[in-house]
Amino acid sequence: MNTQVRNATPEEAIEWSQNDYFLSMKFDPLVLFVVIPAIIQIVVLAFMLVSMSVTGIFFE
């Protein structure tokens, strides 16, 4: 296993900063950090309500 670290050349650093997904901001932060977690939260809440309803039906 190679654990040696080397410094990047200036050309490699420029290429990395232009091609990296997060560093070059090739995404919409609103969608990534707000919309997707909100959708997940709504789905989990709905699943919780459905599971409580089903539990209430079976154990009443």
PDB file with SEQRES, HELIX, SHEET and CRYST1 records, atoms N, CA, C and O in Angstrom:
SEQRES   1 A   60  MET ASN THR GLN VAL ARG ASN ALA THR PRO GLU GLU ALA          
SEQRES   2 A   60  ILE GLU TRP SER GLN ASN ASP TYR PHE LEU SER MET LYS          
SEQRES   3 A   60  PHE ASP PRO LEU VAL LEU PHE VAL VAL ILE PRO ALA ILE          
SEQRES   4 A   60  ILE GLN ILE VAL VAL LEU ALA PHE MET LEU VAL SER MET          
SEQRES   5 A   60  SER VAL THR GLY ILE PHE PHE GLU                              
HELIX    1 AA1 PRO A   10  ASN A   19  1                                  10    
HELIX    2 AA2 PRO A   29  LEU A   30  1                                   2    
HELIX    3 AA3 VAL A   31  VAL A   35  3                                   5    
HELIX    4 AA4 ILE A   36  PHE A   58  1                                  23    
CRYST1    1.000    1.000    1.000  90.00  90.00  90.00 P 1           1          
ATOM      1  N   MET A   1       0.844  -1.177   0.000  1.00  0.00           N  
ATOM      2  CA  MET A   1       0.000   0.000   0.000  1.00  0.00           C  
ATOM      3  C   MET A   1       0.884   1.233   0.000  1.00  0.00           C  
ATOM      4  O   MET A   1       1.758   1.381   0.854  1.00  0.00           O  
ATOM      5  N   ASN A   2       0.655   2.109  -0.954  1.00  0.00           N  
ATOM      6  CA  ASN A   2       1.466   3.313  -1.087  1.00  0.00           C  
ATOM      7  C   ASN A   2       0.843   4.442  -0.271  1.00  0.00           C  
ATOM      8  O   ASN A   2      -0.273   4.874  -0.556  1.00  0.00           O  
ATOM      9  N   THR A   3       1.566   4.918   0.744  1.00  0.00           N  
ATOM     10  CA  THR A   3       1.048   6.000   1.585  1.00  0.00           C  
ATOM     11  C   THR A   3       1.845   7.280   1.417  1.00  0.00           C  
ATOM     12  O   THR A   3       1.713   8.204   2.220  1.00  0.00           O  
ATOM     13  N   GLN A   4       2.662   7.343   0.394  1.00  0.00           N  
ATOM     14  CA  GLN A   4       3.450   8.539   0.145  1.00  0.00           C  
ATOM     15  C   GLN A   4       2.577   9.612  -0.502  1.00  0.00           C  
ATOM     16  O   GLN A   4       1.847   9.340  -1.455  1.00  0.00           O  
ATOM     17  N   VAL A   5       2.662  10.829   0.024  1.00  0.00           N  
ATOM     18  CA  VAL A   5       1.882  11.944  -0.498  1.00  0.00           C  
ATOM     19  C   VAL A   5       2.832  12.901  -1.201  1.00  0.00           C  
ATOM     20  O   VAL A   5       3.916  13.197  -0.698  1.00  0.00           O  
ATOM     21  N   ARG A   6       2.417  13.380  -2.365  1.00  0.00           N  
ATOM     22  CA  ARG A   6       3.249  14.346  -3.075  1.00  0.00           C  
ATOM     23  C   ARG A   6       2.423  15.593  -3.345  1.00  0.00           C  
ATOM     24  O   ARG A   6       1.195  15.539  -3.419  1.00  0.00           O  
ATOM     25  N   ASN A   7       3.104  16.700  -3.487  1.00  0.00           N  
ATOM     26  CA  ASN A   7       2.431  17.957  -3.804  1.00  0.00           C  
ATOM     27  C   ASN A   7       2.014  17.964  -5.270  1.00  0.00           C  
ATOM     28  O   ASN A   7       2.719  17.432  -6.127  1.00  0.00           O  
ATOM     29  N   ALA A   8       0.882  18.560  -5.544  1.00  0.00           N  
ATOM     30  CA  ALA A   8       0.400  18.655  -6.917  1.00  0.00           C  
ATOM     31  C   ALA A   8       1.163  19.753  -7.649  1.00  0.00           C  
ATOM     32  O   ALA A   8       1.585  20.747  -7.058  1.00  0.00           O  
ATOM     33  N   THR A   9       1.325  19.545  -8.939  1.00  0.00           N  
ATOM     34  CA  THR A   9       1.935  20.586  -9.757  1.00  0.00           C  
ATOM     35  C   THR A   9       0.905  21.694  -9.955  1.00  0.00           C  
ATOM     36  O   THR A   9      -0.288  21.461  -9.760  1.00  0.00           O  
ATOM     37  N   PRO A  10       1.336  22.884 -10.335  1.00  0.00           N  
ATOM     38  CA  PRO A  10       0.353  23.958 -10.578  1.00  0.00           C  
ATOM     39  C   PRO A  10      -0.678  23.588 -11.642  1.00  0.00           C  
ATOM     40  O   PRO A  10      -1.845  23.963 -11.528  1.00  0.00           O  
ATOM     41  N   GLU A  11      -0.261  22.857 -12.669  1.00  0.00           N  
ATOM     42  CA  GLU A  11      -1.201  22.438 -13.706  1.00  0.00           C  
ATOM     43  C   GLU A  11      -2.237  21.463 -13.137  1.00  0.00           C  
ATOM     44  O   GLU A  11      -3.420  21.551 -13.466  1.00  0.00           O  
ATOM     45  N   GLU A  12      -1.791  20.536 -12.283  1.00  0.00           N  
ATOM     46  CA  GLU A  12      -2.722  19.593 -11.665  1.00  0.00           C  
ATOM     47  C   GLU A  12      -3.699  20.317 -10.735  1.00  0.00           C  
ATOM     48  O   GLU A  12      -4.877  19.965 -10.677  1.00  0.00           O  
ATOM     49  N   ALA A  13      -3.218  21.314 -10.019  1.00  0.00           N  
ATOM     50  CA  ALA A  13      -4.083  22.071  -9.113  1.00  0.00           C  
ATOM     51  C   ALA A  13      -5.135  22.849  -9.891  1.00  0.00           C  
ATOM     52  O   ALA A  13      -6.293  22.902  -9.476  1.00  0.00           O  
ATOM     53  N   ILE A  14      -4.755  23.445 -10.998  1.00  0.00           N  
ATOM     54  CA  ILE A  14      -5.714  24.184 -11.829  1.00  0.00           C  
ATOM     55  C   ILE A  14      -6.739  23.226 -12.428  1.00  0.00           C  
ATOM     56  O   ILE A  14      -7.935  23.517 -12.427  1.00  0.00           O  
ATOM     57  N   GLU A  15      -6.278  22.083 -12.939  1.00  0.00           N  
ATOM     58  CA  GLU A  15      -7.197  21.094 -13.516  1.00  0.00           C  
ATOM     59  C   GLU A  15      -8.165  20.572 -12.443  1.00  0.00           C  
ATOM     60  O   GLU A  15      -9.353  20.396 -12.710  1.00  0.00           O  
ATOM     61  N   TRP A  16      -7.658  20.329 -11.247  1.00  0.00           N  
ATOM     62  CA  TRP A  16      -8.508  19.843 -10.156  1.00  0.00           C  
ATOM     63  C   TRP A  16      -9.568  20.880  -9.781  1.00  0.00           C  
ATOM     64  O   TRP A  16     -10.730  20.533  -9.571  1.00  0.00           O  
ATOM     65  N   SER A  17      -9.171  22.150  -9.696  1.00  0.00           N  
ATOM     66  CA  SER A  17     -10.129  23.184  -9.307  1.00  0.00           C  
ATOM     67  C   SER A  17     -11.187  23.407 -10.387  1.00  0.00           C  
ATOM     68  O   SER A  17     -12.297  23.840 -10.077  1.00  0.00           O  
ATOM     69  N   GLN A  18     -10.866  23.122 -11.628  1.00  0.00           N  
ATOM     70  CA  GLN A  18     -11.838  23.297 -12.712  1.00  0.00           C  
ATOM     71  C   GLN A  18     -12.735  22.076 -12.897  1.00  0.00           C  
ATOM     72  O   GLN A  18     -13.869  22.212 -13.356  1.00  0.00           O  
ATOM     73  N   ASN A  19     -12.244  20.884 -12.547  1.00  0.00           N  
ATOM     74  CA  ASN A  19     -12.995  19.654 -12.793  1.00  0.00           C  
ATOM     75  C   ASN A  19     -13.692  19.099 -11.559  1.00  0.00           C  
ATOM     76  O   ASN A  19     -14.543  18.219 -11.688  1.00  0.00           O  
ATOM     77  N   ASP A  20     -13.360  19.581 -10.373  1.00  0.00           N  
ATOM     78  CA  ASP A  20     -13.982  19.075  -9.159  1.00  0.00           C  
ATOM     79  C   ASP A  20     -15.436  19.546  -9.087  1.00  0.00           C  
ATOM     80  O   ASP A  20     -15.730  20.716  -9.331  1.00  0.00           O  
ATOM     81  N   TYR A  21     -16.337  18.626  -8.751  1.00  0.00           N  
ATOM     82  CA  TYR A  21     -17.775  18.926  -8.771  1.00  0.00           C  
ATOM     83  C   TYR A  21     -18.131  20.002  -7.755  1.00  0.00           C  
ATOM     84  O   TYR A  21     -18.816  20.964  -8.101  1.00  0.00           O  
ATOM     85  N   PHE A  22     -17.686  19.866  -6.521  1.00  0.00           N  
ATOM     86  CA  PHE A  22     -18.061  20.819  -5.484  1.00  0.00           C  
ATOM     87  C   PHE A  22     -17.241  22.107  -5.565  1.00  0.00           C  
ATOM     88  O   PHE A  22     -17.775  23.193  -5.338  1.00  0.00           O  
ATOM     89  N   LEU A  23     -15.979  22.003  -5.878  1.00  0.00           N  
ATOM     90  CA  LEU A  23     -15.123  23.185  -5.912  1.00  0.00           C  
ATOM     91  C   LEU A  23     -15.496  24.119  -7.065  1.00  0.00           C  
ATOM     92  O   LEU A  23     -15.427  25.341  -6.928  1.00  0.00           O  
ATOM     93  N   SER A  24     -15.890  23.542  -8.195  1.00  0.00           N  
ATOM     94  CA  SER A  24     -16.240  24.381  -9.345  1.00  0.00           C  
ATOM     95  C   SER A  24     -17.709  24.813  -9.323  1.00  0.00           C  
ATOM     96  O   SER A  24     -18.165  25.505 -10.234  1.00  0.00           O  
ATOM     97  N   MET A  25     -18.453  24.406  -8.281  1.00  0.00           N  
ATOM     98  CA  MET A  25     -19.870  24.793  -8.114  1.00  0.00           C  
ATOM     99  C   MET A  25     -20.710  24.422  -9.338  1.00  0.00           C  
ATOM    100  O   MET A  25     -21.454  25.250  -9.864  1.00  0.00           O  
ATOM    101  N   LYS A  26     -20.582  23.169  -9.784  1.00  0.00           N  
ATOM    102  CA  LYS A  26     -21.371  22.695 -10.917  1.00  0.00           C  
ATOM    103  C   LYS A  26     -22.714  22.143 -10.449  1.00  0.00           C  
ATOM    104  O   LYS A  26     -23.259  21.231 -11.071  1.00  0.00           O  
ATOM    105  N   PHE A  27     -23.250  22.686  -9.361  1.00  0.00           N  
ATOM    106  CA  PHE A  27     -24.526  22.228  -8.836  1.00  0.00           C  
ATOM    107  C   PHE A  27     -25.262  23.431  -8.258  1.00  0.00           C  
ATOM    108  O   PHE A  27     -24.669  24.487  -8.036  1.00  0.00           O  
ATOM    109  N   ASP A  28     -26.546  23.263  -8.022  1.00  0.00           N  
ATOM    110  CA  ASP A  28     -27.353  24.306  -7.405  1.00  0.00           C  
ATOM    111  C   ASP A  28     -27.410  24.016  -5.909  1.00  0.00           C  
ATOM    112  O   ASP A  28     -28.025  23.029  -5.504  1.00  0.00           O  
ATOM    113  N   PRO A  29     -26.791  24.844  -5.083  1.00  0.00           N  
ATOM    114  CA  PRO A  29     -26.762  24.559  -3.646  1.00  0.00           C  
ATOM    115  C   PRO A  29     -28.157  24.489  -3.026  1.00  0.00           C  
ATOM    116  O   PRO A  29     -28.365  23.740  -2.071  1.00  0.00           O  
ATOM    117  N   LEU A  30     -29.116  25.253  -3.550  1.00  0.00           N  
ATOM    118  CA  LEU A  30     -30.470  25.220  -3.018  1.00  0.00           C  
ATOM    119  C   LEU A  30     -31.074  23.830  -3.156  1.00  0.00           C  
ATOM    120  O   LEU A  30     -31.698  23.320  -2.225  1.00  0.00           O  
ATOM    121  N   VAL A  31     -30.887  23.225  -4.313  1.00  0.00           N  
ATOM    122  CA  VAL A  31     -31.442  21.894  -4.547  1.00  0.00           C  
ATOM    123  C   VAL A  31     -30.715  20.863  -3.686  1.00  0.00           C  
ATOM    124  O   VAL A  31     -31.346  19.998  -3.078  1.00  0.00           O  
ATOM    125  N   LEU A  32     -29.404  20.958  -3.638  1.00  0.00           N  
ATOM    126  CA  LEU A  32     -28.618  19.939  -2.938  1.00  0.00           C  
ATOM    127  C   LEU A  32     -28.807  19.997  -1.434  1.00  0.00           C  
ATOM    128  O   LEU A  32     -28.890  18.949  -0.792  1.00  0.00           O  
ATOM    129  N   PHE A  33     -28.877  21.174  -0.855  1.00  0.00           N  
ATOM    130  CA  PHE A  33     -28.881  21.306   0.596  1.00  0.00           C  
ATOM    131  C   PHE A  33     -30.239  21.671   1.193  1.00  0.00           C  
ATOM    132  O   PHE A  33     -30.378  21.660   2.417  1.00  0.00           O  
ATOM    133  N   VAL A  34     -31.252  21.996   0.371  1.00  0.00           N  
ATOM    134  CA  VAL A  34     -32.561  22.370   0.898  1.00  0.00           C  
ATOM    135  C   VAL A  34     -33.658  21.470   0.345  1.00  0.00           C  
ATOM    136  O   VAL A  34     -34.401  20.862   1.115  1.00  0.00           O  
ATOM    137  N   VAL A  35     -33.771  21.375  -0.964  1.00  0.00           N  
ATOM    138  CA  VAL A  35     -34.898  20.674  -1.577  1.00  0.00           C  
ATOM    139  C   VAL A  35     -34.824  19.166  -1.318  1.00  0.00           C  
ATOM    140  O   VAL A  35     -35.815  18.568  -0.900  1.00  0.00           O  
ATOM    141  N   ILE A  36     -33.679  18.553  -1.558  1.00  0.00           N  
ATOM    142  CA  ILE A  36     -33.554  17.109  -1.364  1.00  0.00           C  
ATOM    143  C   ILE A  36     -33.767  16.719   0.096  1.00  0.00           C  
ATOM    144  O   ILE A  36     -34.521  15.779   0.347  1.00  0.00           O  
ATOM    145  N   PRO A  37     -33.140  17.394   1.091  1.00  0.00           N  
ATOM    146  CA  PRO A  37     -33.452  17.037   2.479  1.00  0.00           C  
ATOM    147  C   PRO A  37     -34.913  17.279   2.852  1.00  0.00           C  
ATOM    148  O   PRO A  37     -35.469  16.530   3.655  1.00  0.00           O  
ATOM    149  N   ALA A  38     -35.545  18.307   2.289  1.00  0.00           N  
ATOM    150  CA  ALA A  38     -36.955  18.556   2.580  1.00  0.00           C  
ATOM    151  C   ALA A  38     -37.827  17.426   2.040  1.00  0.00           C  
ATOM    152  O   ALA A  38     -38.768  17.002   2.711  1.00  0.00           O  
ATOM    153  N   ILE A  39     -37.533  16.941   0.857  1.00  0.00           N  
ATOM    154  CA  ILE A  39     -38.285  15.823   0.287  1.00  0.00           C  
ATOM    155  C   ILE A  39     -38.102  14.574   1.139  1.00  0.00           C  
ATOM    156  O   ILE A  39     -39.062  13.853   1.409  1.00  0.00           O  
ATOM    157  N   ILE A  40     -36.871  14.322   1.560  1.00  0.00           N  
ATOM    158  CA  ILE A  40     -36.612  13.167   2.428  1.00  0.00           C  
ATOM    159  C   ILE A  40     -37.392  13.299   3.730  1.00  0.00           C  
ATOM    160  O   ILE A  40     -37.967  12.319   4.205  1.00  0.00           O  
ATOM    161  N   GLN A  41     -37.418  14.480   4.307  1.00  0.00           N  
ATOM    162  CA  GLN A  41     -38.125  14.698   5.558  1.00  0.00           C  
ATOM    163  C   GLN A  41     -39.629  14.483   5.386  1.00  0.00           C  
ATOM    164  O   GLN A  41     -40.261  13.883   6.255  1.00  0.00           O  
ATOM    165  N   ILE A  42     -40.207  14.952   4.302  1.00  0.00           N  
ATOM    166  CA  ILE A  42     -41.643  14.768   4.049  1.00  0.00           C  
ATOM    167  C   ILE A  42     -41.970  13.287   3.870  1.00  0.00           C  
ATOM    168  O   ILE A  42     -42.976  12.805   4.390  1.00  0.00           O  
ATOM    169  N   VAL A  43     -41.123  12.565   3.135  1.00  0.00           N  
ATOM    170  CA  VAL A  43     -41.356  11.138   2.917  1.00  0.00           C  
ATOM    171  C   VAL A  43     -41.264  10.373   4.235  1.00  0.00           C  
ATOM    172  O   VAL A  43     -42.085   9.494   4.495  1.00  0.00           O  
ATOM    173  N   VAL A  44     -40.283  10.695   5.063  1.00  0.00           N  
ATOM    174  CA  VAL A  44     -40.136  10.012   6.346  1.00  0.00           C  
ATOM    175  C   VAL A  44     -41.315  10.330   7.258  1.00  0.00           C  
ATOM    176  O   VAL A  44     -41.809   9.443   7.954  1.00  0.00           O  
ATOM    177  N   LEU A  45     -41.772  11.570   7.267  1.00  0.00           N  
ATOM    178  CA  LEU A  45     -42.938  11.937   8.070  1.00  0.00           C  
ATOM    179  C   LEU A  45     -44.181  11.183   7.608  1.00  0.00           C  
ATOM    180  O   LEU A  45     -44.956  10.696   8.431  1.00  0.00           O  
ATOM    181  N   ALA A  46     -44.370  11.087   6.299  1.00  0.00           N  
ATOM    182  CA  ALA A  46     -45.517  10.346   5.772  1.00  0.00           C  
ATOM    183  C   ALA A  46     -45.430   8.873   6.150  1.00  0.00           C  
ATOM    184  O   ALA A  46     -46.435   8.271   6.530  1.00  0.00           O  
ATOM    185  N   PHE A  47     -44.253   8.295   6.051  1.00  0.00           N  
ATOM    186  CA  PHE A  47     -44.081   6.890   6.435  1.00  0.00           C  
ATOM    187  C   PHE A  47     -44.374   6.695   7.917  1.00  0.00           C  
ATOM    188  O   PHE A  47     -44.974   5.692   8.303  1.00  0.00           O  
ATOM    189  N   MET A  48     -43.956   7.645   8.753  1.00  0.00           N  
ATOM    190  CA  MET A  48     -44.217   7.562  10.181  1.00  0.00           C  
ATOM    191  C   MET A  48     -45.726   7.618  10.451  1.00  0.00           C  
ATOM    192  O   MET A  48     -46.235   6.831  11.248  1.00  0.00           O  
ATOM    193  N   LEU A  49     -46.436   8.527   9.806  1.00  0.00           N  
ATOM    194  CA  LEU A  49     -47.880   8.636   9.999  1.00  0.00           C  
ATOM    195  C   LEU A  49     -48.611   7.383   9.529  1.00  0.00           C  
ATOM    196  O   LEU A  49     -49.533   6.912  10.195  1.00  0.00           O  
ATOM    197  N   VAL A  50     -48.202   6.847   8.385  1.00  0.00           N  
ATOM    198  CA  VAL A  50     -48.818   5.617   7.884  1.00  0.00           C  
ATOM    199  C   VAL A  50     -48.554   4.456   8.831  1.00  0.00           C  
ATOM    200  O   VAL A  50     -49.455   3.665   9.111  1.00  0.00           O  
ATOM    201  N   SER A  51     -47.339   4.352   9.320  1.00  0.00           N  
ATOM    202  CA  SER A  51     -47.022   3.242  10.224  1.00  0.00           C  
ATOM    203  C   SER A  51     -47.780   3.373  11.536  1.00  0.00           C  
ATOM    204  O   SER A  51     -48.199   2.361  12.099  1.00  0.00           O  
ATOM    205  N   MET A  52     -47.968   4.593  12.043  1.00  0.00           N  
ATOM    206  CA  MET A  52     -48.766   4.769  13.259  1.00  0.00           C  
ATOM    207  C   MET A  52     -50.231   4.426  13.000  1.00  0.00           C  
ATOM    208  O   MET A  52     -50.886   3.842  13.864  1.00  0.00           O  
ATOM    209  N   SER A  53     -50.754   4.778  11.828  1.00  0.00           N  
ATOM    210  CA  SER A  53     -52.131   4.438  11.489  1.00  0.00           C  
ATOM    211  C   SER A  53     -52.328   2.926  11.393  1.00  0.00           C  
ATOM    212  O   SER A  53     -53.303   2.389  11.920  1.00  0.00           O  
ATOM    213  N   VAL A  54     -51.416   2.250  10.731  1.00  0.00           N  
ATOM    214  CA  VAL A  54     -51.501   0.802  10.600  1.00  0.00           C  
ATOM    215  C   VAL A  54     -51.376   0.136  11.968  1.00  0.00           C  
ATOM    216  O   VAL A  54     -52.089  -0.825  12.257  1.00  0.00           O  
ATOM    217  N   THR A  55     -50.483   0.635  12.804  1.00  0.00           N  
ATOM    218  CA  THR A  55     -50.342   0.093  14.156  1.00  0.00           C  
ATOM    219  C   THR A  55     -51.620   0.317  14.958  1.00  0.00           C  
ATOM    220  O   THR A  55     -52.045  -0.562  15.708  1.00  0.00           O  
ATOM    221  N   GLY A  56     -52.232   1.483  14.804  1.00  0.00           N  
ATOM    222  CA  GLY A  56     -53.484   1.768  15.492  1.00  0.00           C  
ATOM    223  C   GLY A  56     -54.615   0.872  15.043  1.00  0.00           C  
ATOM    224  O   GLY A  56     -55.458   0.492  15.856  1.00  0.00           O  
ATOM    225  N   ILE A  57     -54.653   0.519  13.755  1.00  0.00           N  
ATOM    226  CA  ILE A  57     -55.696  -0.354  13.239  1.00  0.00           C  
ATOM    227  C   ILE A  57     -55.535  -1.761  13.787  1.00  0.00           C  
ATOM    228  O   ILE A  57     -56.520  -2.378  14.193  1.00  0.00           O  
ATOM    229  N   PHE A  58     -54.322  -2.280  13.806  1.00  0.00           N  
ATOM    230  CA  PHE A  58     -54.082  -3.656  14.229  1.00  0.00           C  
ATOM    231  C   PHE A  58     -54.151  -3.853  15.738  1.00  0.00           C  
ATOM    232  O   PHE A  58     -54.521  -4.936  16.191  1.00  0.00           O  
ATOM    233  N   PHE A  59     -53.809  -2.846  16.524  1.00  0.00           N  
ATOM    234  CA  PHE A  59     -53.703  -3.041  17.960  1.00  0.00           C  
ATOM    235  C   PHE A  59     -54.803  -2.338  18.756  1.00  0.00           C  
ATOM    236  O   PHE A  59     -54.641  -2.122  19.958  1.00  0.00           O  
ATOM    237  N   GLU A  60     -55.906  -1.978  18.119  1.00  0.00           N  
ATOM    238  CA  GLU A  60     -57.013  -1.394  18.857  1.00  0.00           C  
ATOM    239  C   GLU A  60     -57.965  -2.435  19.359  1.00  0.00           C  
ATOM    240  O   GLU A  60     -58.959  -2.103  20.005  1.00  0.00           O  
TER     241      GLU A  60                                                      
END                                                                             
